Amino acid sequence: MAPGGDDRAAEGTGAGAGTAPPGRWVTRTVLGIVLATFLSDFGHEACTAVLPFFIARAGLGAAALGWIEGVADLFVSLSKLAGGYVGH
């Protein structure tokens, strides 16, 4: 127990500990993360849905879409390889 009889300070749950009030887990931080995740997913899915139409409008065929996807997969694999090297 902390001096003065307040055991919240000893547990690290006082006002300065950065925790939400009991029973309230939807904080501004959680809402911010949810909003950022939603917008990121929406943007990715919108681009993925529109890309084949854009490529067709530009006069390119399915091979161009395959090249784009292949290059994207290459960069993802290279970043995983570099991350694995750095992580070990």
GROMACS elastic network, one bead per residue, 0.5 to 0.9 nm:
[ bonds ]
;  ai    aj funct       b0    kb
    1     4     6  0.83920   500
    1     5     6  0.62872   500
    1     6     6  0.66028   500
    1     8     6  0.81777   500
    1     9     6  0.82385   500
    1    10     6  0.60326   500
    1    11     6  0.84602   500
    2     5     6  0.58617   500
    2     6     6  0.55779   500
    2     7     6  0.51713   500
    2     8     6  0.77073   500
    2     9     6  0.63020   500
    2    10     6  0.52954   500
    2    11     6  0.87886   500
    3     6     6  0.68346   500
    3     7     6  0.81883   500
    3    10     6  0.88973   500
    4     7     6  0.85750   500
    6     9     6  0.65272   500
    6    10     6  0.77652   500
    7    10     6  0.51404   500
    7    11     6  0.64011   500
    7    12     6  0.87664   500
    7    13     6  0.88597   500
    7    14     6  0.88188   500
    8    11     6  0.51912   500
    8    12     6  0.61958   500
    8    13     6  0.52753   500
    8    14     6  0.51828   500
    8    15     6  0.87926   500
    9    12     6  0.51620   500
    9    13     6  0.62094   500
    9    14     6  0.51979   500
    9    15     6  0.85310   500
    9    16     6  0.88701   500
    9    17     6  0.85954   500
   10    13     6  0.78455   500
   10    14     6  0.84120   500
   11    14     6  0.77700   500
   12    15     6  0.88487   500
   12    16     6  0.82413   500
   12    17     6  0.57970   500
   13    16     6  0.76399   500
   13    17     6  0.53955   500
   13    18     6  0.78063   500
   13    19     6  0.66420   500
   14    17     6  0.54458   500
   14    18     6  0.80404   500
   14    19     6  0.80172   500
   15    18     6  0.67738   500
   15    19     6  0.76410   500
   16    19     6  0.81009   500
   19    22     6  0.86526   500
   20    23     6  0.80471   500
   20    24     6  0.61357   500
   20    25     6  0.63628   500
   20    26     6  0.84406   500
   20    27     6  0.70177   500
   21    24     6  0.56738   500
   21    25     6  0.78701   500
   22    25     6  0.78953   500
   24    27     6  0.71749   500
   25    30     6  0.78849   500
   26    29     6  0.79323   500
   26    30     6  0.58045   500
   26    31     6  0.67278   500
   27    30     6  0.52215   500
   27    31     6  0.63144   500
   27    32     6  0.85929   500
   28    31     6  0.50751   500
   28    32     6  0.60309   500
   28    33     6  0.86339   500
   29    32     6  0.50245   500
   29    33     6  0.62391   500
   29    34     6  0.86101   500
   30    33     6  0.51773   500
   30    34     6  0.61522   500
   30    35     6  0.85791   500
   31    34     6  0.50607   500
   31    35     6  0.60564   500
   31    36     6  0.85400   500
   32    35     6  0.51399   500
   32    36     6  0.60986   500
   32    37     6  0.85225   500
   33    36     6  0.51330   500
   33    37     6  0.60518   500
   33    38     6  0.84947   500
   34    37     6  0.51607   500
   34    38     6  0.60625   500
   34    39     6  0.86255   500
   35    38     6  0.50985   500
   35    39     6  0.61512   500
   35    40     6  0.84947   500
   36    39     6  0.52708   500
   36    40     6  0.60641   500
   36    41     6  0.85922   500
   37    40     6  0.51044   500
   37    41     6  0.61024   500
   37    42     6  0.84526   500
   38    41     6  0.52265   500
   38    42     6  0.59914   500
   38    43     6  0.85277   500
   39    43     6  0.60230   500
   39    44     6  0.85215   500
   40    43     6  0.52388   500
   40    44     6  0.62154   500
   40    45     6  0.86291   500
   41    44     6  0.51346   500
   41    45     6  0.60480   500
   41    46     6  0.84192   500
   42    45     6  0.52335   500
   42    46     6  0.59587   500
   42    47     6  0.85784   500
   43    46     6  0.51396   500
   43    47     6  0.62242   500
   43    48     6  0.85718   500
   44    47     6  0.53172   500
   44    48     6  0.61500   500
   44    49     6  0.86149   500
   45    48     6  0.50011   500
   45    49     6  0.60335   500
   45    50     6  0.85866   500
   46    49     6  0.51937   500
   46    50     6  0.62083   500
   46    51     6  0.85511   500
   47    50     6  0.52016   500
   47    51     6  0.58513   500
   48    51     6  0.54478   500
   48    52     6  0.77833   500
   49    52     6  0.70382   500
   49    53     6  0.80635   500
   50    53     6  0.54751   500
   50    54     6  0.62772   500
   50    55     6  0.88236   500
   51    54     6  0.50491   500
   51    55     6  0.61658   500
   51    56     6  0.86001   500
   51    65     6  0.81806   500
   52    55     6  0.51437   500
   52    56     6  0.61427   500
   52    57     6  0.85431   500
   52    61     6  0.89825   500
   52    62     6  0.82043   500
   52    65     6  0.69709   500
   53    56     6  0.50920   500
   53    57     6  0.60386   500
   53    58     6  0.85653   500
   54    57     6  0.50409   500
   54    58     6  0.61790   500
   54    59     6  0.87843   500
   54    60     6  0.89358   500
   55    58     6  0.50723   500
   55    59     6  0.65360   500
   55    60     6  0.54583   500
   55    61     6  0.70002   500
   55    62     6  0.82532   500
   55    64     6  0.74258   500
   55    65     6  0.71447   500
   56    59     6  0.51580   500
   56    60     6  0.54403   500
   56    61     6  0.62374   500
   56    62     6  0.81766   500
   57    60     6  0.74510   500
   58    61     6  0.88921   500
   60    63     6  0.77089   500
   60    64     6  0.60796   500
   60    65     6  0.82369   500
   61    64     6  0.56537   500
   61    65     6  0.71143   500
   62    65     6  0.51669   500
   62    66     6  0.62720   500
   62    67     6  0.87442   500
   63    67     6  0.61871   500
   63    68     6  0.86474   500
   64    67     6  0.50569   500
   64    68     6  0.62216   500
   64    69     6  0.86219   500
   65    68     6  0.50869   500
   65    69     6  0.61568   500
   65    70     6  0.84516   500
   66    69     6  0.51565   500
   66    70     6  0.59562   500
   66    71     6  0.85675   500
   67    71     6  0.60699   500
   67    72     6  0.84578   500
   68    71     6  0.52727   500
   68    72     6  0.61702   500
   68    73     6  0.86351   500
   69    72     6  0.50321   500
   69    73     6  0.61319   500
   69    74     6  0.85690   500
   70    73     6  0.50730   500
   70    74     6  0.61335   500
   70    75     6  0.87519   500
   71    75     6  0.63069   500
   71    76     6  0.86490   500
   72    75     6  0.52599   500
   72    76     6  0.62847   500
   72    77     6  0.86743   500
   73    76     6  0.50398   500
   73    77     6  0.60989   500
   73    78     6  0.85511   500
   74    77     6  0.51551   500
   74    78     6  0.61261   500
   74    79     6  0.85853   500
   75    78     6  0.50425   500
   75    79     6  0.60721   500
   75    80     6  0.85493   500
   76    79     6  0.51798   500
   76    80     6  0.62431   500
   76    81     6  0.86344   500
   77    80     6  0.50703   500
   77    81     6  0.61312   500
   77    82     6  0.86241   500
   78    82     6  0.61136   500
   78    83     6  0.84369   500
   79    82     6  0.50618   500
   79    83     6  0.59509   500
   79    84     6  0.84551   500
   80    84     6  0.60105   500
   80    85     6  0.85269   500
   81    84     6  0.51514   500
   81    85     6  0.62482   500
   81    86     6  0.86995   500
   82    85     6  0.50607   500
   82    86     6  0.61604   500
   82    87     6  0.84569   500
   83    86     6  0.51185   500
   83    87     6  0.58974   500
   83    88     6  0.86375   500
   84    87     6  0.50157   500
   84    88     6  0.62855   500
   85    88     6  0.55522   500
